[in-house]
Amino acid sequence: MLSAAGSTPAALTECPPRNQRDGEPMIGKDQISEAVRCNDALAEENLDFEAFWEAQDVSIRDLTYVAHQRALRAAMVYDGQDPRAMSRTHPTPVYLSPEALALIPTLVAAWVDGFAAGLRLNPNERTGV
């Protein structure tokens, strides 16, 4: 749950330092940057969206579903709503402000871009930041 306005969410203050989680080295910013550059190069070569995800063995339907769910949750937080209040077993109507609704396409694209970068990273090449 988010704490009072202007303060740090409790989950962030309770999280161990990024280089000490489970004794595993974290993915470094250089590796993330390289993954993003590779994906940008593919995009510049006009690799079709569907072809890219098929090559990654990712279902586009599932990808877009998850991206929209993540975007919805972020938009709800933007609007001051708690996404955890939604039912996990039944469809729950969500009412967003026009400003939050306008953020949805950008949030979806950002999540998909981040997911694509994560897929490109080789977990055997992780190094600390």
N, CA, C and O atoms as a GROMACS GRO file, in nm:
protein
  516
    1MET      N    1   0.084  -0.119   0.000
    1MET     CA    2   0.000   0.000   0.000
    1MET      C    3   0.088   0.123   0.000
    1MET      O    4   0.192   0.126   0.065
    2LEU      N    5   0.046   0.225  -0.072
    2LEU     CA    6   0.121   0.348  -0.075
    2LEU      C    7   0.102   0.423   0.056
    2LEU      O    8  -0.008   0.427   0.112
    3SER      N    9   0.210   0.480   0.103
    3SER     CA   10   0.201   0.557   0.226
    3SER      C   11   0.156   0.699   0.196
    3SER      O   12   0.123   0.731   0.082
    4ALA      N   13   0.156   0.783   0.296
    4ALA     CA   14   0.105   0.919   0.281
    4ALA      C   15   0.174   0.993   0.167
    4ALA      O   16   0.289   0.965   0.134
    5ALA      N   17   0.103   1.086   0.108
    5ALA     CA   18   0.155   1.162  -0.006
    5ALA      C   19   0.289   1.224   0.026
    5ALA      O   20   0.308   1.284   0.132
    6GLY      N   21   0.382   1.208  -0.066
    6GLY     CA   22   0.514   1.266  -0.049
    6GLY      C   23   0.613   1.178   0.023
    6GLY      O   24   0.732   1.210   0.027
    7SER      N   25   0.568   1.068   0.081
    7SER     CA   26   0.661   0.981   0.149
    7SER      C   27   0.689   0.857   0.065
    7SER      O   28   0.621   0.832  -0.035
    8THR      N   29   0.788   0.780   0.105
    8THR     CA   30   0.830   0.662   0.029
    8THR      C   31   0.740   0.544   0.062
    8THR      O   32   0.714   0.518   0.180
    9PRO      N   33   0.692   0.471  -0.040
    9PRO     CA   34   0.612   0.352  -0.014
    9PRO      C   35   0.690   0.253   0.072
    9PRO      O   36   0.810   0.234   0.053
   10ALA      N   37   0.621   0.189   0.166
   10ALA     CA   38   0.685   0.096   0.258
   10ALA      C   39   0.759  -0.015   0.186
   10ALA      O   40   0.867  -0.056   0.229
   11ALA      N   41   0.703  -0.066   0.077
   11ALA     CA   42   0.767  -0.177   0.005
   11ALA      C   43   0.905  -0.138  -0.046
   11ALA      O   44   0.994  -0.222  -0.054
   12LEU      N   45   0.924  -0.011  -0.080
   12LEU     CA   46   1.055   0.032  -0.130
   12LEU      C   47   1.157   0.044  -0.017
   12LEU      O   48   1.275   0.018  -0.039
   13THR      N   49   1.114   0.083   0.100
   13THR     CA   50   1.208   0.098   0.211
   13THR      C   51   1.243  -0.037   0.271
   13THR      O   52   1.347  -0.050   0.336
   14GLU      N   53   1.159  -0.138   0.252
   14GLU     CA   54   1.184  -0.271   0.307
   14GLU      C   55   1.261  -0.361   0.211
   14GLU      O   56   1.303  -0.470   0.250
   15CYS      N   57   1.281  -0.317   0.089
   15CYS     CA   58   1.348  -0.397  -0.013
   15CYS      C   59   1.499  -0.394   0.013
   15CYS      O   60   1.555  -0.287   0.035
   16PRO      N   61   1.566  -0.512   0.010
   16PRO     CA   62   1.711  -0.512   0.032
   16PRO      C   63   1.784  -0.440  -0.080
   16PRO      O   64   1.729  -0.425  -0.190
   17PRO      N   65   1.907  -0.395  -0.054
   17PRO     CA   66   1.982  -0.328  -0.160
   17PRO      C   67   1.990  -0.415  -0.284
   17PRO      O   68   1.996  -0.537  -0.275
   18ARG      N   69   1.990  -0.351  -0.400
   18ARG     CA   70   1.981  -0.424  -0.525
   18ARG      C   71   2.097  -0.518  -0.551
   18ARG      O   72   2.082  -0.612  -0.629
   19ASN      N   73   2.211  -0.497  -0.488
   19ASN     CA   74   2.323  -0.587  -0.510
   19ASN      C   75   2.332  -0.696  -0.403
   19ASN      O   76   2.432  -0.768  -0.398
   20GLN      N   77   2.231  -0.709  -0.317
   20GLN     CA   78   2.235  -0.807  -0.210
   20GLN      C   79   2.113  -0.898  -0.207
   20GLN      O   80   2.093  -0.969  -0.108
   21ARG      N   81   2.034  -0.900  -0.310
   21ARG     CA   82   1.914  -0.982  -0.309
   21ARG      C   83   1.949  -1.127  -0.338
   21ARG      O   84   2.003  -1.158  -0.445
   22ASP      N   85   1.921  -1.215  -0.246
   22ASP     CA   86   1.941  -1.358  -0.261
   22ASP      C   87   2.084  -1.394  -0.300
   22ASP      O   88   2.106  -1.502  -0.356
   23GLY      N   89   2.179  -1.309  -0.275
   23GLY     CA   90   2.317  -1.338  -0.309
   23GLY      C   91   2.346  -1.339  -0.458
   23GLY      O   92   2.459  -1.366  -0.499
   24GLU      N   93   2.246  -1.310  -0.540
   24GLU     CA   94   2.262  -1.310  -0.685
   24GLU      C   95   2.302  -1.171  -0.732
   24GLU      O   96   2.247  -1.072  -0.685
   25PRO      N   97   2.397  -1.164  -0.825
   25PRO     CA   98   2.427  -1.031  -0.881
   25PRO      C   99   2.308  -0.983  -0.963
   25PRO      O  100   2.240  -1.062  -1.028
   26MET      N  101   2.285  -0.856  -0.959
   26MET     CA  102   2.174  -0.798  -1.033
   26MET      C  103   2.218  -0.765  -1.175
   26MET      O  104   2.337  -0.754  -1.204
   27ILE      N  105   2.121  -0.750  -1.262
   27ILE     CA  106   2.149  -0.712  -1.400
   27ILE      C  107   2.195  -0.566  -1.399
   27ILE      O  108   2.130  -0.480  -1.340
   28GLY      N  109   2.307  -0.541  -1.464
   28GLY     CA  110   2.363  -0.407  -1.465
   28GLY      C  111   2.300  -0.318  -1.570
   28GLY      O  112   2.239  -0.366  -1.666
   29LYS      N  113   2.315  -0.189  -1.551
   29LYS     CA  114   2.257  -0.093  -1.645
   29LYS      C  115   2.320  -0.107  -1.783
   29LYS      O  116   2.254  -0.078  -1.883
   30ASP      N  117   2.447  -0.150  -1.791
   30ASP     CA  118   2.509  -0.169  -1.922
   30ASP      C  119   2.441  -0.282  -1.999
   30ASP      O  120   2.422  -0.271  -2.120
   31GLN      N  121   2.404  -0.389  -1.930
   31GLN     CA  122   2.335  -0.500  -1.995
   31GLN      C  123   2.196  -0.459  -2.042
   31GLN      O  124   2.153  -0.497  -2.150
   32ILE      N  125   2.127  -0.382  -1.960
   32ILE     CA  126   1.994  -0.335  -1.998
   32ILE      C  127   2.005  -0.240  -2.119
   32ILE      O  128   1.926  -0.249  -2.213
   33SER      N  129   2.104  -0.151  -2.116
   33SER     CA  130   2.123  -0.058  -2.228
   33SER      C  131   2.152  -0.134  -2.357
   33SER      O  132   2.100  -0.099  -2.462
   34GLU      N  133   2.236  -0.236  -2.349
   34GLU     CA  134   2.268  -0.315  -2.468
   34GLU      C  135   2.145  -0.388  -2.521
   34GLU      O  136   2.124  -0.395  -2.642
   35ALA      N  137   2.064  -0.441  -2.431
   35ALA     CA  138   1.941  -0.510  -2.473
   35ALA      C  139   1.847  -0.414  -2.545
   35ALA      O  140   1.788  -0.448  -2.647
   36VAL      N  141   1.834  -0.294  -2.492
   36VAL     CA  142   1.746  -0.193  -2.554
   36VAL      C  143   1.802  -0.152  -2.691
   36VAL      O  144   1.726  -0.137  -2.786
   37ARG      N  145   1.934  -0.134  -2.700
   37ARG     CA  146   1.994  -0.099  -2.829
   37ARG      C  147   1.969  -0.208  -2.933
   37ARG      O  148   1.939  -0.178  -3.048
   38CYS      N  149   1.981  -0.335  -2.893
   38CYS     CA  150   1.955  -0.446  -2.986
   38CYS      C  151   1.810  -0.442  -3.034
   38CYS      O  152   1.783  -0.459  -3.153
   39ASN      N  153   1.717  -0.420  -2.942
   39ASN     CA  154   1.576  -0.415  -2.980
   39ASN      C  155   1.547  -0.295  -3.069
   39ASN      O  156   1.467  -0.304  -3.162
   40ASP      N  157   1.612  -0.182  -3.042
   40ASP     CA  158   1.595  -0.064  -3.128
   40ASP      C  159   1.647  -0.092  -3.269
   40ASP      O  160   1.586  -0.051  -3.367
   41ALA      N  161   1.760  -0.163  -3.278
   41ALA     CA  162   1.815  -0.197  -3.409
   41ALA      C  163   1.718  -0.286  -3.487
   41ALA      O  164   1.699  -0.267  -3.607
   42LEU      N  165   1.656  -0.381  -3.418
   42LEU     CA  166   1.556  -0.466  -3.484
   42LEU      C  167   1.438  -0.383  -3.533
   42LEU      O  168   1.387  -0.404  -3.643
   43ALA      N  169   1.395  -0.289  -3.451
   43ALA     CA  170   1.282  -0.203  -3.490
   43ALA      C  171   1.318  -0.119  -3.612
   43ALA      O  172   1.236  -0.099  -3.701
   44GLU      N  173   1.441  -0.069  -3.615
   44GLU     CA  174   1.484   0.012  -3.729
   44GLU      C  175   1.495  -0.070  -3.857
   44GLU      O  176   1.486  -0.015  -3.967
   45GLU      N  177   1.515  -0.200  -3.842
   45GLU     CA  178   1.519  -0.288  -3.960
   45GLU      C  179   1.378  -0.327  -4.003
   45GLU      O  180   1.360  -0.413  -4.090
   46ASN      N  181   1.279  -0.261  -3.942
   46ASN     CA  182   1.139  -0.284  -3.975
   46ASN      C  183   1.093  -0.426  -3.945
   46ASN      O  184   1.008  -0.481  -4.016
   47LEU      N  185   1.150  -0.485  -3.841
   47LEU     CA  186   1.101  -0.616  -3.801
   47LEU      C  187   0.958  -0.601  -3.753
   47LEU      O  188   0.931  -0.521  -3.663
   48ASP      N  189   0.871  -0.674  -3.809
   48ASP     CA  190   0.730  -0.670  -3.778
   48ASP      C  191   0.705  -0.706  -3.631
   48ASP      O  192   0.770  -0.796  -3.577
   49PHE      N  193   0.612  -0.635  -3.567
   49PHE     CA  194   0.579  -0.657  -3.426
   49PHE      C  195   0.548  -0.805  -3.398
   49PHE      O  196   0.603  -0.863  -3.305
   50GLU      N  197   0.462  -0.863  -3.479
   50GLU     CA  198   0.424  -1.002  -3.458
   50GLU      C  199   0.543  -1.096  -3.478
   50GLU      O  200   0.560  -1.191  -3.402
   51ALA      N  201   0.625  -1.069  -3.579
   51ALA     CA  202   0.742  -1.153  -3.606
   51ALA      C  203   0.840  -1.148  -3.489
   51ALA      O  204   0.898  -1.250  -3.452
   52PHE      N  205   0.859  -1.029  -3.432
   52PHE     CA  206   0.950  -1.016  -3.319
   52PHE      C  207   0.905  -1.105  -3.203
   52PHE      O  208   0.985  -1.180  -3.147
   53TRP      N  209   0.776  -1.097  -3.168
   53TRP     CA  210   0.728  -1.173  -3.054
   53TRP      C  211   0.719  -1.322  -3.083
   53TRP      O  212   0.740  -1.405  -2.994
   54GLU      N  213   0.688  -1.357  -3.207
   54GLU     CA  214   0.689  -1.499  -3.243
   54GLU      C  215   0.830  -1.555  -3.231
   54GLU      O  216   0.847  -1.668  -3.186
   55ALA      N  217   0.930  -1.477  -3.270
   55ALA     CA  218   1.069  -1.521  -3.258
   55ALA      C  219   1.109  -1.540  -3.111
   55ALA      O  220   1.198  -1.619  -3.080
   56GLN      N  221   1.043  -1.467  -3.022
   56GLN     CA  222   1.070  -1.480  -2.878
   56GLN      C  223   0.985  -1.589  -2.813
   56GLN      O  224   0.998  -1.616  -2.694
   57ASP      N  225   0.898  -1.652  -2.893
   57ASP     CA  226   0.805  -1.754  -2.845
   57ASP      C  227   0.710  -1.697  -2.739
   57ASP      O  228   0.684  -1.760  -2.637
   58VAL      N  229   0.660  -1.575  -2.768
   58VAL     CA  230   0.567  -1.507  -2.678
   58VAL      C  231   0.434  -1.488  -2.751
   58VAL      O  232   0.431  -1.440  -2.864
   59SER      N  233   0.326  -1.527  -2.685
   59SER     CA  234   0.192  -1.508  -2.740
   59SER      C  235   0.156  -1.360  -2.737
   59SER      O  236   0.158  -1.297  -2.631
   60ILE      N  237   0.125  -1.304  -2.852
   60ILE     CA  238   0.089  -1.162  -2.859
   60ILE      C  239  -0.037  -1.136  -2.779
   60ILE      O  240  -0.049  -1.032  -2.713
   61ARG      N  241  -0.131  -1.228  -2.784
   61ARG     CA  242  -0.255  -1.211  -2.706
   61ARG      C  243  -0.224  -1.203  -2.557
   61ARG      O  244  -0.275  -1.115  -2.487
   62ASP      N  245  -0.140  -1.293  -2.509
   62ASP     CA  246  -0.105  -1.292  -2.367
   62ASP      C  247  -0.022  -1.169  -2.331
   62ASP      O  248  -0.042  -1.108  -2.226
   63LEU      N  249   0.070  -1.134  -2.419
   63LEU     CA  250   0.154  -1.017  -2.397
   63LEU      C  251   0.070  -0.891  -2.382
   63LEU      O  252   0.089  -0.814  -2.287
   64THR      N  253  -0.022  -0.870  -2.474
   64THR     CA  254  -0.103  -0.748  -2.469
   64THR      C  255  -0.199  -0.750  -2.350
   64THR      O  256  -0.228  -0.646  -2.292
   65TYR      N  257  -0.248  -0.868  -2.314
   65TYR     CA  258  -0.336  -0.878  -2.197
   65TYR      C  259  -0.260  -0.834  -2.071
   65TYR      O  260  -0.309  -0.752  -1.993
   66VAL      N  261  -0.142  -0.890  -2.052
   66VAL     CA  262  -0.064  -0.856  -1.932
   66VAL      C  263  -0.024  -0.709  -1.935
   66VAL      O  264  -0.032  -0.641  -1.832
   67ALA      N  265   0.018  -0.659  -2.050
   67ALA     CA  266   0.058  -0.518  -2.060
   67ALA      C  267  -0.059  -0.426  -2.025
   67ALA      O  268  -0.040  -0.327  -1.955
   68HIS      N  269  -0.177  -0.459  -2.073
   68HIS     CA  270  -0.294  -0.376  -2.039
   68HIS      C  271  -0.329  -0.385  -1.891
   68HIS      O  272  -0.370  -0.286  -1.830
   69GLN      N  273  -0.313  -0.503  -1.832
   69GLN     CA  274  -0.340  -0.516  -1.690
   69GLN      C  275  -0.242  -0.433  -1.607
   69GLN      O  276  -0.281  -0.367  -1.512
   70ARG      N  277  -0.114  -0.438  -1.644
   70ARG     CA  278  -0.014  -0.359  -1.573
   70ARG      C  279  -0.041  -0.209  -1.591
   70ARG      O  280  -0.028  -0.131  -1.497
   71ALA      N  281  -0.078  -0.170  -1.713
   71ALA     CA  282  -0.108  -0.029  -1.740
   71ALA      C  283  -0.230   0.016  -1.660
   71ALA      O  284  -0.232   0.127  -1.605
   72LEU      N  285  -0.331  -0.069  -1.653
   72LEU     CA  286  -0.451  -0.036  -1.576
   72LEU      C  287  -0.416  -0.013  -1.430
   72LEU      O  288  -0.463   0.083  -1.368
   73ARG      N  289  -0.336  -0.101  -1.374
   73ARG     CA  290  -0.297  -0.086  -1.234
   73ARG      C  291  -0.220   0.045  -1.212
   73ARG      O  292  -0.243   0.117  -1.115
   74ALA      N  293  -0.128   0.076  -1.303
   74ALA     CA  294  -0.051   0.201  -1.290
   74ALA      C  295  -0.143   0.322  -1.303
   74ALA      O  296  -0.127   0.419  -1.229
   75ALA      N  297  -0.238   0.317  -1.394
   75ALA     CA  298  -0.332   0.428  -1.411
   75ALA      C  299  -0.421   0.444  -1.288
   75ALA      O  300  -0.454   0.556  -1.249
   76MET      N  301  -0.458   0.332  -1.227
   76MET     CA  302  -0.538   0.340  -1.105
   76MET      C  303  -0.459   0.410  -0.993
   76MET      O  304  -0.513   0.495  -0.923
   77VAL      N  305  -0.332   0.373  -0.978
   77VAL     CA  306  -0.248   0.437  -0.877
   77VAL      C  307  -0.235   0.586  -0.908
   77VAL      O  308  -0.242   0.670  -0.817
   78TYR      N  309  -0.216   0.620  -1.035
   78TYR     CA  310  -0.210   0.760  -1.077
   78TYR      C  311  -0.335   0.835  -1.033
   78TYR      O  312  -0.328   0.951  -0.991
   79ASP      N  313  -0.450   0.768  -1.041
   79ASP     CA  314  -0.578   0.829  -1.003
   79ASP      C  315  -0.605   0.821  -0.852
   79ASP      O  316  -0.710   0.865  -0.806
   80GLY      N  317  -0.511   0.767  -0.776
   80GLY     CA  318  -0.530   0.757  -0.632
   80GLY      C  319  -0.611   0.637  -0.588
   80GLY      O  320  -0.659   0.633  -0.475
   81GLN      N  321  -0.627   0.539  -0.675
   81GLN     CA  322  -0.702   0.418  -0.642
   81GLN      C  323  -0.605   0.305  -0.604
   81GLN      O  324  -0.489   0.306  -0.644
   82ASP      N  325  -0.654   0.210  -0.528
   82ASP     CA  326  -0.573   0.096  -0.488
   82ASP      C  327  -0.611  -0.026  -0.572
   82ASP      O  328  -0.721  -0.079  -0.554
   83PRO      N  329  -0.525  -0.071  -0.663
   83PRO     CA  330  -0.559  -0.184  -0.749
   83PRO      C  331  -0.585  -0.313  -0.671
   83PRO      O  332  -0.653  -0.402  -0.720
   84ARG      N  333  -0.532  -0.322  -0.550
   84ARG     CA  334  -0.556  -0.442  -0.470
   84ARG      C  335  -0.700  -0.455  -0.424
   84ARG      O  336  -0.742  -0.561  -0.379
   85ALA      N  337  -0.776  -0.347  -0.434
   85ALA     CA  338  -0.916  -0.349  -0.394
   85ALA      C  339  -1.004  -0.422  -0.497
   85ALA      O  340  -1.119  -0.454  -0.468
   86MET      N  341  -0.950  -0.446  -0.616
   86MET     CA  342  -1.028  -0.516  -0.720
   86MET      C  343  -1.042  -0.663  -0.684
   86MET      O  344  -0.953  -0.722  -0.622
   87SER      N  345  -1.153  -0.720  -0.722
   87SER     CA  346  -1.176  -0.863  -0.700
   87SER      C  347  -1.078  -0.944  -0.784
   87SER      O  348  -1.049  -0.909  -0.899
   88ARG      N  349  -1.028  -1.052  -0.728
   88ARG     CA  350  -0.940  -1.141  -0.803
   88ARG      C  351  -1.019  -1.255  -0.867
   88ARG      O  352  -0.963  -1.335  -0.943
   89THR      N  353  -1.148  -1.263  -0.836
   89THR     CA  354  -1.229  -1.373  -0.889
   89THR      C  355  -1.342  -1.328  -0.981
   89THR      O  356  -1.397  -1.408  -1.055
   90HIS      N  357  -1.376  -1.201  -0.976
   90HIS     CA  358  -1.487  -1.150  -1.058
   90HIS      C  359  -1.444  -1.022  -1.129
   90HIS      O  360  -1.364  -0.945  -1.076
   91PRO      N  361  -1.497  -0.999  -1.248
   91PRO     CA  362  -1.468  -0.871  -1.316
   91PRO      C  363  -1.511  -0.754  -1.227
   91PRO      O  364  -1.620  -0.756  -1.169
   92THR      N  365  -1.425  -0.655  -1.219
   92THR     CA  366  -1.452  -0.538  -1.136
   92THR      C  367  -1.448  -0.414  -1.224
   92THR      O  368  -1.348  -0.388  -1.291
   93PRO      N  369  -1.556  -0.336  -1.225
   93PRO     CA  370  -1.552  -0.212  -1.304
   93PRO      C  371  -1.449  -0.115  -1.247
   93PRO      O  372  -1.436  -0.101  -1.126
   94VAL      N  373  -1.378  -0.052  -1.335
   94VAL     CA  374  -1.277   0.047  -1.296
   94VAL      C  375  -1.311   0.178  -1.366
   94VAL      O  376  -1.331   0.181  -1.487
   95TYR      N  377  -1.317   0.283  -1.290
   95TYR     CA  378  -1.348   0.414  -1.345
   95TYR      C  379  -1.224   0.501  -1.332
   95TYR      O  380  -1.175   0.526  -1.222
   96LEU      N  381  -1.173   0.547  -1.446
   96LEU     CA  382  -1.053   0.629  -1.447
   96LEU      C  383  -1.085   0.769  -1.497
   96LEU      O  384  -1.177   0.790  -1.576
   97SER      N  385  -1.007   0.863  -1.450
   97SER     CA  386  -1.020   1.000  -1.499
   97SER      C  387  -0.975   1.005  -1.645
   97SER      O  388  -0.903   0.916  -1.690
   98PRO      N  389  -1.016   1.107  -1.719
   98PRO     CA  390  -0.968   1.121  -1.857
   98PRO      C  391  -0.815   1.127  -1.866
   98PRO      O  392  -0.756   1.076  -1.961
   99GLU      N  393  -0.753   1.189  -1.766
   99GLU     CA  394  -0.606   1.197  -1.766
   99GLU      C  395  -0.543   1.059  -1.751
   99GLU      O  396  -0.447   1.027  -1.820
  100ALA      N  397  -0.597   0.977  -1.662
  100ALA     CA  398  -0.544   0.842  -1.642
  100ALA      C  399  -0.569   0.756  -1.765
  100ALA      O  400  -0.483   0.678  -1.806
  101LEU      N  401  -0.688   0.768  -1.823
  101LEU     CA  402  -0.719   0.693  -1.945
  101LEU      C  403  -0.622   0.729  -2.058
  101LEU      O  404  -0.581   0.642  -2.135
  102ALA      N  405  -0.586   0.855  -2.068
  102ALA     CA  406  -0.494   0.898  -2.173
  102ALA      C  407  -0.355   0.838  -2.155
  102ALA      O  408  -0.279   0.828  -2.252
  103LEU      N  409  -0.320   0.797  -2.034
  103LEU     CA  410  -0.189   0.737  -2.007
  103LEU      C  411  -0.180   0.590  -2.049
  103LEU      O  412  -0.070   0.538  -2.068
  104ILE      N  413  -0.294   0.523  -2.064
  104ILE     CA  414  -0.294   0.378  -2.089
  104ILE      C  415  -0.208   0.338  -2.208
  104ILE      O  416  -0.124   0.250  -2.191
  105PRO      N  417  -0.222   0.396  -2.327
  105PRO     CA  418  -0.137   0.352  -2.440
  105PRO      C  419   0.012   0.366  -2.413
  105PRO      O  420   0.091   0.280  -2.451
  106THR      N  421   0.052   0.475  -2.347
  106THR     CA  422   0.193   0.496  -2.316
  106THR      C  423   0.242   0.394  -2.214
  106THR      O  424   0.352   0.341  -2.226
  107LEU      N  425   0.160   0.366  -2.114
  107LEU     CA  426   0.198   0.267  -2.013
  107LEU      C  427   0.209   0.126  -2.073
  107LEU      O  428   0.298   0.050  -2.036
  108VAL      N  429   0.118   0.093  -2.165
  108VAL     CA  430   0.125  -0.037  -2.232
  108VAL      C  431   0.255  -0.047  -2.311
  108VAL      O  432   0.327  -0.147  -2.301
  109ALA      N  433   0.285   0.056  -2.390
  109ALA     CA  434   0.406   0.054  -2.471
  109ALA      C  435   0.532   0.045  -2.384
  109ALA      O  436   0.626  -0.027  -2.417
  110ALA      N  437   0.532   0.118  -2.273
  110ALA     CA  438   0.648   0.115  -2.184
  110ALA      C  439   0.667  -0.024  -2.124
  110ALA      O  440   0.780  -0.073  -2.115
  111TRP      N  441   0.558  -0.089  -2.083
  111TRP     CA  442   0.570  -0.222  -2.025
  111TRP      C  443   0.620  -0.322  -2.129
  111TRP      O  444   0.709  -0.402  -2.100
  112VAL      N  445   0.565  -0.317  -2.249
  112VAL     CA  446   0.607  -0.408  -2.355
  112VAL      C  447   0.755  -0.386  -2.387
  112VAL      O  448   0.829  -0.483  -2.406
  113ASP      N  449   0.798  -0.262  -2.395
  113ASP     CA  450   0.938  -0.231  -2.423
  113ASP      C  451   1.029  -0.287  -2.314
  113ASP      O  452   1.134  -0.345  -2.344
  114GLY      N  453   0.991  -0.269  -2.191
  114GLY     CA  454   1.070  -0.323  -2.080
  114GLY      C  455   1.074  -0.475  -2.080
  114GLY      O  456   1.178  -0.534  -2.052
  115PHE      N  457   0.962  -0.537  -2.111
  115PHE     CA  458   0.957  -0.683  -2.119
  115PHE      C  459   1.047  -0.733  -2.230
  115PHE      O  460   1.118  -0.833  -2.213
  116ALA      N  461   1.046  -0.665  -2.344
  116ALA     CA  462   1.132  -0.704  -2.457
  116ALA      C  463   1.279  -0.694  -2.419
  116ALA      O  464   1.358  -0.781  -2.454
  117ALA      N  465   1.315  -0.589  -2.347
  117ALA     CA  466   1.454  -0.575  -2.304
  117ALA      C  467   1.491  -0.687  -2.208
  117ALA      O  468   1.600  -0.743  -2.216
  118GLY      N  469   1.400  -0.720  -2.117
  118GLY     CA  470   1.427  -0.828  -2.022
  118GLY      C  471   1.446  -0.963  -2.090
  118GLY      O  472   1.529  -1.042  -2.047
  119LEU      N  473   1.370  -0.988  -2.196
  119LEU     CA  474   1.385  -1.115  -2.268
  119LEU      C  475   1.521  -1.125  -2.336
  119LEU      O  476   1.576  -1.234  -2.349
  120ARG      N  477   1.574  -1.013  -2.379
  120ARG     CA  478   1.700  -1.013  -2.452
  120ARG      C  479   1.819  -1.038  -2.359
  120ARG      O  480   1.925  -1.081  -2.405
  121LEU      N  481   1.802  -1.012  -2.231
  121LEU     CA  482   1.912  -1.028  -2.136
  121LEU      C  483   1.943  -1.175  -2.113
  121LEU      O  484   1.852  -1.256  -2.100
  122ASN      N  485   2.069  -1.207  -2.109
  122ASN     CA  486   2.112  -1.344  -2.082
  122ASN      C  487   2.136  -1.355  -1.931
  122ASN      O  488   2.226  -1.290  -1.879
  123PRO      N  489   2.058  -1.437  -1.860
  123PRO     CA  490   2.074  -1.445  -1.714
  123PRO      C  491   2.212  -1.496  -1.672
  123PRO      O  492   2.252  -1.478  -1.557
  124ASN      N  493   2.286  -1.558  -1.763
  124ASN     CA  494   2.422  -1.605  -1.729
  124ASN      C  495   2.525  -1.495  -1.739
  124ASN      O  496   2.641  -1.516  -1.705
  125GLU      N  497   2.485  -1.376  -1.785
  125GLU     CA  498   2.578  -1.265  -1.799
  125GLU      C  499   2.544  -1.150  -1.705
  125GLU      O  500   2.582  -1.036  -1.731
  126ARG      N  501   2.474  -1.178  -1.597
  126ARG     CA  502   2.436  -1.073  -1.503
  126ARG      C  503   2.558  -1.026  -1.424
  126ARG      O  504   2.642  -1.106  -1.383
  127THR      N  505   2.564  -0.897  -1.403
  127THR     CA  506   2.670  -0.840  -1.319
  127THR      C  507   2.608  -0.734  -1.233
  127THR      O  508   2.503  -0.679  -1.266
  128GLY      N  509   2.672  -0.703  -1.123
  128GLY     CA  510   2.622  -0.600  -1.034
  128GLY      C  511   2.634  -0.463  -1.096
  128GLY      O  512   2.710  -0.442  -1.190
  129VAL      N  513   2.558  -0.371  -1.041
  129VAL     CA  514   2.558  -0.232  -1.092
  129VAL      C  515   2.664  -0.154  -1.018
  129VAL      O  516   2.682  -0.035  -1.044
   0.00000   0.00000   0.00000
